[in-house]
Amino acid sequence: MTENNKFEFTIESGKAERHYWMDLWRYRELFYILAWRDIAVQYKQAIMGVLWALIRPLLTMIIFVVIFGKIAKLPSEGVPYPVFVFAAMLPWTFFATAFASSGNSLIGNASLISKVYFPRLIIPAASIIVALVDFIISFTILIALMVWYNYLPTWHMLTLPLFLLLGFFAAFGAGLFIAALNVKYRDFKFIIPFVVQLGLYASPVAFSTTLVPEKYQLFYYLNPMVAVIDGFRWAISGGNTAINSTEIIVSVGVVCLLCLFGAIYFRKTEKTFADVI
Amino acid sequence: MSDNDIAIKVGNLGKRYVINHQKDKGDDNFREVIIGGTKKIIGVFNPFKKSEKQKETTEDFWALNDVNFEIKKGDKVGIIGRNGAGKSTLLKVLSRITEPTTGKIHINGRIASLLEVGTGFHPELTGRENIYLNGAILGMSRKEIKAKFDEIVAFAEVDKFLDTPVKRYSSGMYVRLAFSVAAHLEPEILVVDEVLAVGDVEFQKKCLGKMKDVSDQGRTVLFVSHNMNAIEQLCDHVILMSEGKVIKKSNNVREVIHDYLAFNENGISQSEWKNKDDQYKDKNFHLTSFCVKDNEGAAVTQAVRNDEVFSVEIKGYIEELDKALQVGYALYDEDNNLLYWSIFNDSAEKEWPEVKKGLNVFCSDIPKRFLNEGTYRLELIISLYFRCWIIEPQKNSPTIFFTIQGGLSDSPYWMIRRPGTLAPELKWSVK
């Protein structure tokens, strides 16, 4: 009987909140398995498999090095330009893939949503894990670059996971918003690649944040990825590049707001997903 | 204390959908898509821009309306009703896929729902991987799946192909594996929607057997189906739904099914159906009416005599001629046994009646002294041959009824109804 009581519950209009967070925990295994499915599917029928996670950022980096490093000769704060660019390319690529896949995740799993119950939050969360795996794979390129340029990692490197976490939640918060909106308005499907493309140039990937005029700096920090990218550069270069506490505070604040409102909006619209998808 | 015996208690349950009637469906060219899309985006961000939206008229539709019932632990409950009666919506609300608009449901026990077999199967993954994936989606833990793995594989008979991606499976194998995973769920309450409509006859039997096992183990089962025989075999209670309401709940399964098949929603056996709500819109065949007419061409209002010829009339509007169009009817007796299908082009091709654009009236006589006394049910068969159903019997077809009484024979020795579905008068000779 005690076993049964665990599953006793009441369904009532607008009263789902109480079970929700409990259910999220109960369905954690589904989260693992969905994340694993996305990873398995991603690499299954590609002959080059894992190599793609290396080739894409590597090629983009080479293009950036040629165009912005050699032709435009943008300054790189004393760090070799390839390392400078790649240290930014890593978190940016992670954010872009995580944001895009979580933003499209609900539509991609429409058949699941209309057929089975589980906390829908699991879907966008699980889809980010693939981007995380890609990130880890392309991280090896960075190690190779550091070896090549004789860069010894310092204690600064230990802060890297914190900046990654910030990037993770930036993608998650924004992804939640777009995923929920995407269910009702498919237009957002077209907005995602646009944001990703524009964001690459709006974020300090090819150039240094210090190039942004002083009076616009604070405004520029509203892009949460600015602090993430600067943080990565700072950690990798062993504190040789600039970072300031304002940008970190602004970024953390923006990410918190994104996640909070993303989650609230997601929860608010979640109950109608099965009806409108 | 009685509360402990109750598995599901539903009170005052309602589910409302808002239907949008859009005035213009101008998604024809790319520019309009863009303009429409931009307007939409602006609309999302601008809550004050109401004028644009008011062009869309909305209408409330209650898929479930004031539904009340209780299900005791261990009951096997069949839910029947015509298409659009709210059965599937009820299951969706019960399995928490969608939230009710009003009312309360109290569920006591672990609930698992099976609204479609193979939900979440991924074509790129192997059979083995899909068992774990599908199991997790249906709410099984990895430990549970591991313990049942061999049983699942054996039941599905796919052991040779375990490490093949399921996209290379035959459709039979696919369905077997999917059902097998679902069948090995062990919830206290199982909610099933029409899963038996898949696979070949042999496998359907196996599924029915498995369902029976499940219900014999004392679990509560809710089962939606159009297959009345399956309901009768599996269930000890039945709920009849119509227009979002429960109109009958009884443990006399036979009787409810019988009444359901013999009468329409209002409890009258009608022999004429008119398309008042503009349903079944289809350019190949847009049904306008379906009725039984007597030999004078008037719609039958009371019982016909068995010594009169009467006819089935199907009227429909054809906008686009398709050579593959099939129009016909299926005839059932009171116990839902199918007697036959008849299609207008059953004969040799040169004898086919000509179908034209515009209104067509398909007419077919039912010979005298062929059927027996009793009530019969007619459903429509309208399809494009082997391509798609437009109206499918037992699925989305309107139903009409007729009753035969009297006129059995001219023989003084055949005055009362004989047993049998048919009562033909055949020629005899003695040599």
Interface residues (C-beta under 8 A of the other chain):
Chain A: M1 N4 F7 E8 F9 T10 I11 E12 S13 G14 A16 E29 L30 I33 L34 R37 A40 V41 K44 Q45 S111 L112 I113 S114 K115 V116 Y117 F118 L181 Y185 D187 F190 K271 T272 A274 D275
Chain B: N4 Y17 G37 K40 I41 V44 K92 V93 L94 S95 R96 I97 T98 E99 P100 T101 T102 G103 K104 I105 H106 I107 N108 G109 R110 I111 S113 L115 E116 T119 G120 H122 E124 L125 E129 Y132 L133 A136 I137 L138 G139 S141 R142 P165 E188
